Amino acid sequence: MRQLIEKATTLPSIPKVLQELIASFQSDTVSSEHIASILSNDQALTAKVLRLANSAKYGGHRKIGSVKDAVLVLGTSTLRTLVLSVGLAGSFKAIPGFDLPAYWRYSFRMANRAKYLAKLIKADAEMAYTCGLLHGVGEYLIHIVKPEMAVLIDQEVAAGNRRREIEMKHLGFDFTQAGAELARHWHFPEEIAQAIQHQYTPAKSGTLDPYASLLVLSRYLIEHEQDIQKEQFELFPAKLAHALHLQLDDVYKHILAMPDVDADIEMLMG
C-alpha cells in the first residue's frame, strides 16, 4: 500500500497550514495567537475562512476582517473546524468514477457527529472531527491508485456486497488500511491513522481506541436515524458503550438532544 501511495502522481496535496493545525491538536497549550499565525501563512485559505466567518451562521452582524478577529469572534475550536473543513475539501479534486460531493457530504456528517459525541468520552473534539472527515479517505485513494478495480468494486457494493470484503478479495487490503497509510504519508498524528484503520474494530489494536469508537457511534447515528427518531435503540452498539464506561441512558439522552449539526454542510462544500 505504501508503494502504491509513493508512486501515485495525483494524490491530494495537503497544505502545510493544515498539517501544522492538525499537529497542534496534540498540544494543550496552543494559543489563539499561534492558530492565527499558522493560518495567516496561507492567504487563499484565509480568504475562504474569512468569507465563511462573515456568514450569518458564524459572524452574525459583526464584521470579521482578519484571522485575529475570527479567533475572537468564533473561538479557537470553531475556527479550527472551519479551517479543516475548507482546507481538506478544497484539497481533493474530482476524479472519474468517484462521486466527490456525496463523499464529502457523508464525511461531514460523520465528522459532525464524532465532534458532538466526543464530550461523552472526554476526547478532543477537533481530533474527533478530523477523524470523521478522513474516515473514508481510503476509498478515494483506491480510486486514484486502482481506478478500474475501484469501479468494479463499486459495482459489487451496489449489488449488495460488503465493501471491505470485496476490496480485500480484489486488492488484498481495504479502504481502512489504505486510509491509515495515507494519513501517515501526510504526517498526520498517529491517533488519526489508528482511528481510520480500526473504525470497525476499535479494540483490535489491544486497547480500546477512543476515536475509532467515536466513528462506530457516528456511523450508527447516520445509519439508524429513523430508529433514533422513534427512540428505538435496539441496534445501538451497547457493548462498545459499556467498554467506554458509558451509561446507556445518558448516551441515549445525549443522542436525542443532538441539534441540527449538519446545517452548514453545503456552505462548507461551496
N, C-alpha and C positions, 0 to 999 in steps of 0.2 A: 504493500500500500504506500509506503514511504517513497519507494522508487517511482511509482506512478505519479505521486504528487510533485516530486522533484522534476520529472520530465514534462509535466503539464505546462503548456505555454499560455493558457487562457484563464489561469486562476485569478480570482478577485484579488486586487491589491488593497490591503487594509492600511488606511492612513496611519502614520506614526502616532498621530494625536490619539486615535482610538486605542492603539496598543498601550500608550502611556496611561490613558484614562482607566483602562481595564486593569492594568498593573496596580493602579492606585487603590483598587478595592481592597488589597491585602494590607493596607496601612490604616490604622485607626487614627492617625494624626494628620491626615491630609487636610489642608486648609482650603477655604473657598478661593483664596488668592492663588493657590497653586493650581486649582482646577481652571480658573480663569486664564492663568498663564499658559497652561497646556493648550487650551482651546484657541487662544489668540494666535498660535503658530500656524493655523490653517484658516486662511481668510475665506475660502469658499464654504467650508463647513460652518464657520462662524456666521456668515451671511444667512445660510439656511436656518440655523438655530435661532438667530435673532428674528427672522421672519415668523417663525412659529411662536417664539416667545411673545410676540406682539399680537398674536391672535386673541380672540375673545376668551378662549378657553384658558389661556395661560396668563397673558398680560393684563387683560381687562381694560381699564381706562388709562392705565399707566403706560407711558412711552418708554420702551427699553431700547437704549441706543448703544449699549456696549455689553461685553461679556460680564463686566463687573456689575452692571445694573441687573443683568439677568440672574446672577448669583443672588443678589439682594432680594429681588422680587420673587423669584421662583424657588430659591433654596438650592443647596448643592445636590440633593437627591433628585429633584425633578429635572434639574439641568443635566445631570449625568444621563438620565433616562432619555432625554431629548437628543443629546449628542450621540449616544449609542444607536438610537433608532434611526436617526437621519444618516449617520455615518455608515452604518452597516448596510442599510437598504440601498444607499447610493453607491456602494462598492460592488454590488452584484449586477452583472449585465445579463440581458436576455440571451438565452441560448435556445436553439431549435429543439422542439420536443419537450420543453420544460415550461410549465405554467408558473412563471415567476410571481405574478400578482397573487395567485392562490397560495403559493408557498409563503409569501410574506404575511398574508392575512392570517394564516394558521399559526405562523411563528409568533406574530404579535399577540395573538390570543393566548398562546402558551406562556409567553413572557409576562403578560399582564396578570395571569393567574398565579404564576410562580412568585411574582413580586408580592401579590396580595397575601398569599399563603405563607410567605417567608416568616412573618412575625409569629406564626404559630409555633415554629421550632427555633425561633431566635436566630435565624440565618440572615446573612447580609442581603438586603432587598435588591440592590443593584447587581450583585453577583447572580442572584436567582433570576433576575430579569434577563441578564445576558445569557445564562444557560438556556432559558426558554427561547430566546431569539435564535440561538445557534443549534438547538436540539436536532434539527433536521438538515443541517448543512452538508452532511454526508451524502444525502440524496442528490443535492445539487452537484456535489463533487463527482459522483458517479456519472452524471450526465455529461460532465466535462471530459473525464478520462476514458469512459467506456460508453460513448453516445449510442451506438447501435444496440448494444446489450441493454442499456438503460431503457430504451423504447420497448424492447421485448419484455423486460421486467415489468414495466408499467402496464403492458397489455395483460400480463398474467395476474397482476394485482387487481386490475379492473374486472377480471373474470372471477374474482373471489379468493385468490390465493394470498397468503400472508407475505408481506414484502420482505421481511428479514429472511424467511426461509427460502424464498425464491432467489434473493441476492446471494445467499450462501451457496445455493445449488449452482448458480451460473458463474459466480465470481470468486467464491471461496472466502468472502468477507461480506459484511452487511453495512448499512449506512451508519450505524452507531460506531463501528470500528473506524470507518472512513472519516467520519466527522471528528472523532477524537484525534486522529492523526493530523488532520488539517488544523485543528486548534493548536496542536503542539508545533506544527510548522509555522504558524503565525506567532508563536511565542506567547500564547495566552496562558494565564495561570493554570496549573495542573488541575485545580478544582473544576474548571470548565471542561477540560478534556475527560476527566473521570466521570462527570455528570452525564456528558453526551454518551460515553461508552456504556455506562451502566443504567441508562434511563429506563430499562425494562427489568433490570435485576440490581436494585440499589444496594443489596447486601453481598453481591458477588465478589467484591474486592476484599472481603474479610471483615470489614466493618461497614456499618450502615452509612451510606453516603447521603448527607442531608440534601444536597442539590439534586441528585438523581431521584431521591424520594419526592422532592417537590415536582419534578417532571412527571412522575407517576400520578400524583394527585392532580396536577394541572390537566393532564390528558383525560383523567376521569371526569373532571368538571366539563370538559368540552364534549366528550362522547356521551355523557348521560345528562345533558341539560334538561331534557323533558322529565326524566325521573326526579331530578332535583326540584324542578318547579312544583312537582306533586308531593315533595318532601318524602320521596321514596329512596332509601339509601341501601337497599338490599345488595347492590353490586359494589358498594363502596369498599375500597381495599382496607378493611378493618385491621387485618394482621399487621400491615405496614404502620397504621396509625398507632397501634399498641406498641410496636417496636420503637416508635418515635416518642413513646411515653405521653401520648395524647389521649385525652378523654373524648370519646366519640360524641357525646352530647355537645361538648364545647366546639368540636370541629364542625358538626352539623350547623350549629348556630352561626358560626363564623362564615360558613359557606352560604347559608341563607341570607346573611346580611351583606353579601358582596354587592357593591354598587355596579353600575354600568362601567366596567373597566375598559371597554373596547370603543368608547365613543370617538376617540381621536385617531383610529387606525388609518382611515382613508386620508386624513390630513398628513399623517406621518409618511405615508407611502407616496404622497404627491410631491 
